[in-house]
Amino acid sequence: MALSVGVPSVVLGGDGGGELFITDDANGQPVGSIPAGARWTAVPDSATGGAKLRLLKADGTVTEAHRGIALVNVTENRFAMANGRRYRGRINVIAARGGLTLVNRLGVESYVAGVVGPEIGARRPNEEAAVLAQAVVSRSFALRNRGRYESLGFDAYADVRDQVYNGVAAETPQAWAAVQRTVGQVLRYRGEIIDAFFHSTCGFSTAGVEEAFPTARARPYLRPVSDASWKGHYYCDISPRFRWREEWDGQKLRAIFTRTLAAVMPIGGDGLQPITDVEVSRTTRSGRVAEMRIVFARGDVRIAGSNVRSVLRPDADRLLGSAAFQLTVSKDGGQVSRLVAAGAGSGHGVGMCQWGAVGRARVGHDYRRILSTYFPGTTLDRIY
């Protein structure tokens, strides 16, 4: 689990009890031990151009250079700490010319316990089935993708690129109960662990995987699934991101497009041409935007649905909520003066809708039913 990649330093220590033992990651030879309460700092070794690292001790002395180190707290119910956070298992710090990589190696169930809370949130007793479903989905995702970043020295990133993992601080009794009730359970399709995608809020229907990820092949268990409940309601309509609205005036839209379109088209030295129209030119089978067309004074550009959230940003540092939206355009003098996007849901829309799972749990669906709904045709199996 990559906690950090390419960082200039890592602060290491125990969590207040017991020594933290350090070994060379390559040969297992002892490097030293950090006394209880003390902090050492790993930094790139300048003599090797960052290809190795050294440890700056609390007394100011420095260890020999190592390509990587491993740390473990062997005291019962105590943990290793890195950059102020506690982690189960072992901590590795690996040197590379781009900086230090901080990795946490731990068992699958401990990992899932640290993921469930950040991903599904604290839930009420009548929402427990959603927590159980999240535990199975997170475990399936982790095991399916094990080895994906093997060349980099880890299996997953500890953020939204994979799953949000915050170590011991994120563990809760509710998360551990879900882990223990579902231990070893994964979703499989024709004997293989599935690509267990999930997202916050589908808005009305989940999406097929090929709608959100253009290089992905279609999968029978990752097809659109309606989230309709009864009389015009949806299971995920309890989400704060169920419906949303974003608005741009002409000046802000031009500033956003000037920044985001540079990745998909050349922009001349005179800057972006006047914007004369923005429209949804094609939709997917689940009703999301498959293509958005931006028209300029001379010519146009078509943005694939997988890119619309990063191109049509509400702000420079924020993605559009989802690709499920409709546009309303106002013009002045032939140019776009105002653009409004009325949207539904949050995230890519593939796989399990987390707020939909919560809504289904509230009306009595158990976690098996929730999983079979969002991943049709799969089986829930215990593999260990």
C-alpha positions as CSV (number, residue, x, y, z in Angstrom):
1,M,0.0,0.0,0.0
2,A,1.7,3.2,-1.2
3,L,1.1,5.9,1.4
4,S,3.3,8.5,-0.3
5,V,5.3,8.5,-3.5
6,G,8.1,10.9,-4.4
7,V,8.3,12.7,-1.0
8,P,11.4,14.5,0.3
9,S,11.3,13.0,3.8
10,V,9.4,10.6,6.1
11,V,9.1,11.0,9.9
12,L,9.2,7.6,11.6
13,G,8.6,6.4,15.2
14,G,6.5,4.2,17.5
15,D,3.1,5.2,18.9
16,G,4.3,5.7,22.4
17,G,5.1,2.2,23.5
18,G,7.8,-0.2,22.6
19,E,10.8,0.2,20.3
20,L,10.4,0.4,16.5
21,F,12.9,-2.1,14.9
22,I,14.5,-1.2,11.6
23,T,16.2,-3.5,9.1
24,D,17.7,-3.2,5.7
25,D,14.9,-4.0,3.3
26,A,17.3,-5.9,0.9
27,N,19.1,-8.2,3.2
28,G,17.2,-8.1,6.5
29,Q,20.3,-6.9,8.5
30,P,19.6,-4.8,11.6
31,V,19.9,-1.0,11.1
32,G,18.8,0.2,14.5
33,S,15.8,0.8,16.7
34,I,13.9,3.9,17.5
35,P,13.2,4.3,21.2
36,A,9.7,4.7,22.4
37,G,8.6,8.3,21.9
38,A,11.5,9.2,19.7
39,R,11.3,10.3,16.0
40,W,13.8,9.6,13.2
41,T,13.6,11.1,9.7
42,A,14.3,9.3,6.5
43,V,15.9,11.5,3.8
44,P,17.4,10.9,0.4
45,D,21.1,10.4,0.4
46,S,22.7,13.3,-1.6
47,A,25.9,11.3,-2.2
48,T,24.0,8.8,-4.3
49,G,21.7,11.3,-6.0
50,G,18.8,10.0,-4.0
51,A,19.3,6.4,-5.1
52,K,19.7,5.5,-1.4
53,L,18.4,7.0,1.9
54,R,19.7,7.7,5.3
55,L,18.1,8.0,8.7
56,L,18.6,11.2,10.7
57,K,18.4,10.2,14.4
58,A,16.9,12.2,17.2
59,D,20.4,13.0,18.5
60,G,21.5,14.4,15.1
61,T,23.6,11.5,13.9
62,V,23.0,9.8,10.6
63,T,22.9,6.1,9.7
64,E,24.6,4.5,6.7
65,A,22.9,4.7,3.3
66,H,20.4,2.0,2.3
67,R,18.2,1.5,-0.8
68,G,15.3,0.7,1.5
69,I,14.4,0.0,5.1
70,A,11.7,-1.9,6.9
71,L,10.2,-1.0,10.2
72,V,8.0,-2.9,12.7
73,N,6.7,-2.4,16.2
74,V,6.8,-5.8,17.9
75,T,5.1,-4.7,21.1
76,E,1.5,-6.1,21.3
77,N,-1.2,-3.6,20.5
78,R,1.4,-1.0,19.4
79,F,2.0,0.3,15.9
80,A,4.6,1.8,13.7
81,M,4.0,5.5,12.9
82,A,4.9,7.3,9.7
83,N,4.3,11.1,9.3
84,G,2.2,11.1,12.4
85,R,-0.2,8.2,11.5
86,R,-0.3,4.7,13.0
87,Y,-0.3,1.6,10.8
88,R,-0.6,-2.1,11.3
89,G,1.9,-4.5,9.9
90,R,5.2,-3.3,8.4
91,I,6.4,0.1,7.1
92,N,8.8,0.3,4.2
93,V,10.7,3.3,3.0
94,I,12.2,2.9,-0.4
95,A,14.6,5.4,-2.1
96,A,14.3,6.4,-5.7
97,R,15.7,9.3,-7.7
98,G,12.3,11.1,-7.6
99,G,12.1,11.0,-3.8
100,L,11.0,8.5,-1.1
101,T,8.2,6.0,-1.4
102,L,6.4,5.1,1.8
103,V,4.7,1.7,1.8
104,N,2.6,-0.1,4.4
105,R,2.5,-3.9,4.1
106,L,-0.3,-5.6,6.0
107,G,-2.9,-8.4,5.8
108,V,-5.9,-8.1,3.6
109,E,-8.5,-8.0,6.4
110,S,-6.6,-5.3,8.3
111,Y,-6.4,-3.3,5.1
112,V,-10.1,-3.6,4.5
113,A,-10.8,-2.5,8.1
114,G,-8.9,0.7,7.4
115,V,-10.7,1.3,4.1
116,V,-14.4,0.6,4.9
117,G,-14.8,3.7,7.1
118,P,-13.3,6.3,4.8
119,E,-15.1,4.9,1.8
120,I,-18.7,4.3,3.2
121,G,-18.7,6.5,6.2
122,A,-20.1,5.9,9.7
123,R,-23.6,4.3,9.3
124,R,-26.6,3.9,11.5
125,P,-27.7,0.4,12.6
126,N,-30.4,0.1,10.0
127,E,-27.7,0.8,7.3
128,E,-25.4,-2.0,8.4
129,A,-26.0,-4.0,5.2
130,A,-24.3,-1.2,3.2
131,V,-21.2,-1.5,5.4
132,L,-21.1,-5.2,4.9
133,A,-21.4,-4.7,1.1
134,Q,-18.6,-2.2,1.1
135,A,-16.3,-4.6,3.0
136,V,-16.9,-7.3,0.3
137,V,-16.5,-4.8,-2.5
138,S,-13.3,-3.3,-1.0
139,R,-11.8,-6.8,-0.4
140,S,-12.7,-7.9,-4.0
141,F,-11.1,-4.8,-5.4
142,A,-7.9,-5.2,-3.4
143,L,-7.5,-8.9,-4.3
144,R,-8.4,-8.4,-8.0
145,N,-5.8,-5.6,-8.3
146,R,-3.0,-7.2,-6.2
147,G,0.3,-6.9,-8.1
148,R,-0.9,-4.1,-10.4
149,Y,2.0,-1.8,-9.4
150,E,4.5,-4.6,-8.7
151,S,7.2,-2.8,-10.6
152,L,6.8,0.2,-8.2
153,G,7.0,-2.0,-5.1
154,F,3.4,-1.9,-3.9
155,D,-0.1,-3.2,-4.8
156,A,-2.3,-0.1,-4.5
157,Y,-2.3,3.6,-3.7
158,A,-3.9,4.7,-0.4
159,D,-6.1,7.4,-2.1
160,V,-8.9,7.8,-4.6
161,R,-6.7,6.2,-7.4
162,D,-7.6,2.9,-5.7
163,Q,-9.2,3.1,-2.2
164,V,-8.9,5.6,0.6
165,Y,-6.8,4.0,3.4
166,N,-5.9,6.0,6.5
167,G,-4.4,3.3,8.8
168,V,-5.4,2.6,12.3
169,A,-7.1,6.0,12.9
170,A,-9.8,5.1,10.3
171,E,-10.7,1.8,11.9
172,T,-13.9,1.7,13.9
173,P,-15.8,-1.1,15.7
174,Q,-18.4,-0.9,12.9
175,A,-15.7,-1.5,10.2
176,W,-14.1,-4.4,12.1
177,A,-17.5,-6.0,12.7
178,A,-18.2,-5.8,8.9
179,V,-14.7,-7.3,8.2
180,Q,-15.3,-10.2,10.7
181,R,-18.8,-11.0,9.4
182,T,-17.6,-11.1,5.8
183,V,-14.0,-12.4,6.3
184,G,-12.6,-13.9,3.1
185,Q,-15.8,-13.2,1.1
186,V,-15.4,-11.8,-2.5
187,L,-17.5,-11.4,-5.6
188,R,-16.7,-13.7,-8.5
189,Y,-17.9,-14.1,-12.0
190,R,-17.3,-17.4,-13.7
191,G,-14.8,-18.3,-11.0
192,E,-12.7,-15.1,-11.2
193,I,-12.7,-12.2,-8.7
194,I,-14.5,-9.3,-10.4
195,D,-13.4,-5.7,-11.0
196,A,-15.4,-4.4,-8.1
197,F,-15.9,-0.7,-9.0
198,F,-17.9,1.6,-6.8
199,H,-18.9,5.2,-6.6
200,S,-20.7,7.7,-4.4
201,T,-24.1,8.3,-6.1
202,C,-25.4,7.0,-9.4
203,G,-28.3,9.5,-9.6
204,F,-30.8,7.2,-11.3
205,S,-28.8,4.3,-12.9
206,T,-25.3,2.9,-12.7
207,A,-23.2,3.0,-15.9
208,G,-21.6,0.3,-18.0
209,V,-17.9,0.2,-17.4
210,E,-17.2,1.0,-21.1
211,E,-19.1,4.3,-20.7
212,A,-16.8,5.6,-18.0
213,F,-13.5,4.0,-19.1
214,P,-13.1,4.0,-22.9
215,T,-10.3,1.4,-22.9
216,A,-12.2,-1.0,-20.7
217,R,-14.0,-4.0,-22.3
218,A,-17.7,-4.4,-21.4
219,R,-18.4,-6.9,-18.6
220,P,-21.8,-8.5,-18.0
221,Y,-21.7,-7.7,-14.3
222,L,-20.8,-4.0,-14.9
223,R,-23.8,-3.0,-17.0
224,P,-26.3,-0.2,-16.2
225,V,-28.6,-1.0,-13.3
226,S,-31.6,1.1,-12.4
227,D,-31.6,2.6,-8.9
228,A,-35.4,3.4,-9.1
229,S,-37.3,2.5,-5.9
230,W,-40.9,3.5,-6.0
231,K,-43.2,6.3,-7.4
232,G,-40.4,8.3,-9.0
233,H,-38.0,7.9,-6.1
234,Y,-34.5,6.4,-6.2
235,Y,-32.6,4.5,-3.5
236,C,-29.7,7.0,-3.7
237,D,-31.9,10.2,-3.5
238,I,-30.9,10.5,0.1
239,S,-27.4,11.5,-1.1
240,P,-26.4,15.2,-0.7
241,R,-25.0,14.8,-4.3
242,F,-28.2,13.3,-5.8
243,R,-28.9,16.4,-7.9
244,W,-26.6,19.3,-8.5
245,R,-26.3,22.5,-10.6
246,E,-23.2,24.3,-11.9
247,E,-23.0,27.6,-13.7
248,W,-20.4,29.5,-15.6
249,D,-20.5,33.0,-17.1
250,G,-18.8,33.7,-20.3
251,Q,-15.5,34.9,-18.8
252,K,-15.2,32.0,-16.3
253,L,-16.1,29.4,-19.0
254,R,-13.4,30.8,-21.3
255,A,-10.8,30.8,-18.4
256,I,-11.7,27.1,-17.5
257,F,-11.6,25.9,-21.2
258,T,-8.3,27.8,-21.8
259,R,-6.7,25.7,-19.0
260,T,-8.4,22.3,-19.6
261,L,-8.6,22.2,-23.4
262,A,-4.8,22.5,-23.7
263,A,-4.6,18.8,-23.0
264,V,-6.9,17.8,-25.9
265,M,-6.2,20.5,-28.6
266,P,-3.7,23.1,-29.6
267,I,-4.4,26.6,-28.5
268,G,-2.8,29.3,-30.7
269,G,-0.8,32.2,-29.5
270,D,-3.9,34.5,-29.7
271,G,-5.6,32.3,-27.1
272,L,-8.9,30.5,-27.2
273,Q,-11.3,31.5,-30.0
274,P,-14.7,32.9,-29.1
275,I,-17.0,30.2,-27.8
276,T,-20.3,30.2,-29.7
277,D,-22.0,27.0,-28.4
278,V,-21.6,24.1,-26.0
279,E,-23.8,21.0,-26.4
280,V,-24.2,17.4,-25.4
281,S,-23.8,15.8,-28.9
282,R,-24.2,12.1,-27.8
283,T,-25.3,10.1,-24.8
284,T,-24.6,6.7,-23.5
285,R,-27.1,3.9,-22.9
286,S,-27.4,4.8,-19.2
287,G,-28.1,8.4,-20.2
288,R,-24.8,10.0,-19.4
289,V,-22.8,12.3,-21.7
290,A,-20.9,10.2,-24.3
291,E,-19.7,13.3,-26.2
292,M,-19.7,17.1,-25.6
293,R,-19.3,19.5,-28.5
294,I,-17.7,22.9,-28.0
295,V,-18.2,25.2,-31.0
296,F,-15.8,28.1,-31.7
297,A,-15.9,31.0,-34.1
298,R,-13.9,28.8,-36.5
299,G,-14.4,25.0,-36.0
300,D,-15.3,22.9,-33.0
301,V,-13.9,20.2,-30.7
302,R,-15.6,17.1,-29.5
303,I,-14.8,15.9,-25.9
304,A,-15.3,12.2,-25.1
305,G,-17.6,11.4,-22.2
306,S,-14.7,10.0,-20.2
307,N,-13.0,13.5,-20.3
308,V,-16.0,15.8,-19.9
309,R,-15.7,16.0,-16.1
310,S,-12.1,17.2,-16.3
311,V,-12.7,19.6,-19.2
312,L,-16.0,21.2,-18.0
313,R,-14.7,21.9,-14.5
314,P,-16.7,24.1,-12.0
315,D,-13.4,25.4,-10.7
316,A,-9.8,24.8,-11.7
317,D,-9.2,22.4,-8.9
318,R,-12.6,20.5,-8.9
319,L,-14.0,17.9,-11.3
320,L,-17.6,18.1,-12.5
321,G,-19.8,15.9,-10.2
322,S,-20.6,13.3,-12.9
323,A,-21.1,12.8,-16.6
324,A,-24.9,12.7,-16.1
325,F,-26.0,16.2,-16.9
326,Q,-27.9,18.5,-19.3
327,L,-26.8,21.9,-20.6
328,T,-28.6,25.2,-21.0
329,V,-26.8,27.8,-23.0
330,S,-27.4,31.6,-23.1
331,K,-25.8,33.8,-25.7
332,D,-24.9,37.4,-26.2
333,G,-23.8,38.7,-29.6
334,G,-23.4,35.1,-30.9
335,Q,-21.1,34.1,-28.0
336,V,-21.8,31.9,-25.0
337,S,-22.6,34.3,-22.1
338,R,-23.9,31.8,-19.6
339,L,-23.7,28.0,-19.3
340,V,-25.7,25.9,-16.8
341,A,-25.2,22.2,-16.2
342,A,-28.0,20.4,-14.3
343,G,-26.6,17.1,-13.2
344,A,-27.3,13.9,-11.2
345,G,-25.0,11.8,-9.0
346,S,-21.4,11.9,-8.1
347,G,-18.5,9.8,-9.5
348,H,-18.0,7.6,-12.5
349,G,-21.2,5.6,-12.0
350,V,-19.8,2.1,-12.4
351,G,-20.6,-0.8,-10.1
352,M,-22.0,-0.3,-6.6
353,C,-23.7,3.0,-5.8
354,Q,-22.8,3.6,-2.2
355,W,-25.7,5.9,-1.4
356,G,-28.0,3.5,-3.2
357,A,-26.6,0.7,-1.0
358,V,-27.4,2.8,2.1
359,G,-30.9,3.4,0.8
360,R,-31.5,-0.2,0.0
361,A,-30.2,-1.2,3.5
362,R,-32.7,1.2,5.1
363,V,-35.7,-0.6,3.4
364,G,-34.4,-4.1,4.5
365,H,-32.2,-5.4,1.7
366,D,-29.4,-7.5,3.1
367,Y,-25.8,-7.2,1.8
368,R,-26.1,-10.2,-0.5
369,R,-29.1,-8.7,-2.3
370,I,-27.3,-5.3,-2.6
371,L,-24.3,-6.9,-4.1
372,S,-26.2,-9.1,-6.5
373,T,-28.2,-6.1,-7.7
374,Y,-25.2,-3.9,-8.5
375,F,-23.1,-6.8,-9.8
376,P,-25.6,-9.0,-11.7
377,G,-24.6,-12.5,-12.4
378,T,-21.8,-12.6,-9.8
379,T,-21.5,-15.1,-6.9
380,L,-20.6,-14.3,-3.3
381,D,-17.9,-16.8,-2.3
382,R,-15.6,-17.2,0.7
383,I,-12.1,-18.0,-0.6
384,Y,-10.3,-18.4,2.7
